[in-house]
Amino acid sequence: IPFEKKKMIVTYLFSVIFIAFIGYGLIRPFSSIFLKLFFILGSLFGLLSVLGAEYTNQISTSLGIGRGADLYLYIGLVCSFLFVFYTQEKFNLLDQKIKKMAKVVSLLEKNRN
């Protein structure tokens, strides 16, 4: 199989996969709207990267960013920070729940004795 046909097959395959991810993200109920947006936007940017650099460059130019590669860099940094802050918030919530449970257990132990 010639290289161009292989490239086209892989492009179609990944396009279908990313479109399926977008559809799955729209249908599946997520625990948070941020997770849903993260999943859908990530799949959308994956689809754009598979379709070609022309689309990415057009979007980045319309946003005032020089190149498409810089757009992916900025989006990656923002997603990384969002992930860190979301994870930190989850840990803080779990810590509060553990403290509350420990307090209830200690009060029950005290009342039992």
C-alpha positions as CSV (number, residue, x, y, z in Angstrom):
1,I,0.0,0.0,0.0
2,P,1.4,3.4,-0.9
3,F,2.3,5.8,1.8
4,E,-0.4,8.3,0.9
5,K,-3.1,5.7,1.2
6,K,-1.7,4.5,4.6
7,K,-1.7,8.1,5.8
8,M,-5.3,8.6,4.6
9,I,-6.5,5.4,6.3
10,V,-4.8,6.4,9.6
11,T,-6.3,9.9,9.3
12,Y,-9.8,8.5,8.8
13,L,-9.3,5.9,11.6
14,F,-8.3,8.5,14.2
15,S,-10.9,10.9,12.9
16,V,-13.6,8.3,13.6
17,I,-12.1,7.6,17.0
18,F,-12.1,11.2,18.0
19,I,-15.6,11.8,16.7
20,A,-16.8,8.7,18.7
21,F,-15.1,10.3,21.8
22,I,-16.9,13.5,21.2
23,G,-20.2,11.7,20.9
24,Y,-19.4,9.6,24.0
25,G,-18.6,12.8,25.9
26,L,-21.9,14.4,24.9
27,I,-23.9,11.3,26.0
28,R,-22.1,10.0,29.1
29,P,-23.1,11.6,32.4
30,F,-20.0,12.9,34.1
31,S,-19.7,13.8,37.8
32,S,-18.6,17.3,36.9
33,I,-19.2,19.7,34.1
34,F,-15.5,20.4,34.0
35,L,-14.7,16.8,33.3
36,K,-17.2,16.7,30.5
37,L,-15.8,19.9,28.9
38,F,-12.2,18.6,29.4
39,F,-13.1,15.3,27.6
40,I,-15.0,16.9,24.8
41,L,-12.5,19.7,24.2
42,G,-9.6,17.3,24.3
43,S,-11.3,15.1,21.8
44,L,-12.1,18.1,19.6
45,F,-8.5,19.3,19.6
46,G,-7.4,15.7,18.9
47,L,-9.7,15.7,15.9
48,L,-8.3,19.0,14.7
49,S,-4.7,17.8,15.0
50,V,-5.5,14.7,13.0
51,L,-7.3,16.6,10.2
52,G,-4.3,18.8,9.5
53,A,-2.1,21.7,10.5
54,E,-4.0,24.1,8.2
55,Y,-7.1,24.1,10.5
56,T,-5.0,24.5,13.6
57,N,-3.1,27.4,12.1
58,Q,-6.3,29.1,11.1
59,I,-7.8,28.8,14.5
60,S,-4.6,30.0,16.2
61,T,-4.3,32.9,13.9
62,S,-7.9,34.0,14.6
63,L,-7.2,33.8,18.3
64,G,-4.1,36.0,17.9
65,I,-1.5,33.2,18.4
66,G,1.2,32.8,15.9
67,R,1.3,29.1,15.2
68,G,-0.8,26.1,15.7
69,A,2.0,24.5,17.8
70,D,1.9,27.4,20.2
71,L,-1.9,27.0,20.5
72,Y,-1.4,23.3,21.6
73,L,1.3,24.4,24.0
74,Y,-1.0,27.0,25.7
75,I,-3.9,24.6,25.8
76,G,-1.7,21.9,27.3
77,L,-0.4,24.3,30.0
78,V,-3.9,25.4,30.9
79,C,-5.2,21.8,31.0
80,S,-2.2,20.9,33.2
81,F,-3.0,23.7,35.7
82,L,-6.7,22.8,35.7
83,F,-5.8,19.2,36.4
84,V,-3.5,20.1,39.3
85,F,-6.1,22.4,40.9
86,Y,-8.9,19.9,40.4
87,T,-6.9,17.2,42.0
88,Q,-5.9,19.4,44.9
89,E,-9.6,20.3,45.5
90,K,-10.6,16.6,45.4
91,F,-7.9,15.8,48.0
92,N,-9.1,18.7,50.2
93,L,-12.6,17.4,50.0
94,L,-11.6,13.9,50.9
95,D,-9.5,15.2,53.8
96,Q,-12.5,17.0,55.2
97,K,-14.6,13.9,54.9
98,I,-12.0,11.8,56.7
99,K,-11.7,14.4,59.5
100,K,-15.5,14.4,59.9
101,M,-15.6,10.6,60.0
102,A,-12.8,10.4,62.5
103,K,-14.7,12.8,64.7
104,V,-17.8,10.7,64.5
105,V,-16.0,7.5,65.3
106,S,-14.2,9.0,68.2
107,L,-17.5,10.3,69.7
108,L,-19.1,6.9,69.2
109,E,-16.1,5.3,70.9
110,K,-16.3,7.8,73.8
111,N,-20.1,7.2,74.2
112,R,-19.6,3.4,74.1
113,N,-17.1,3.4,77.0
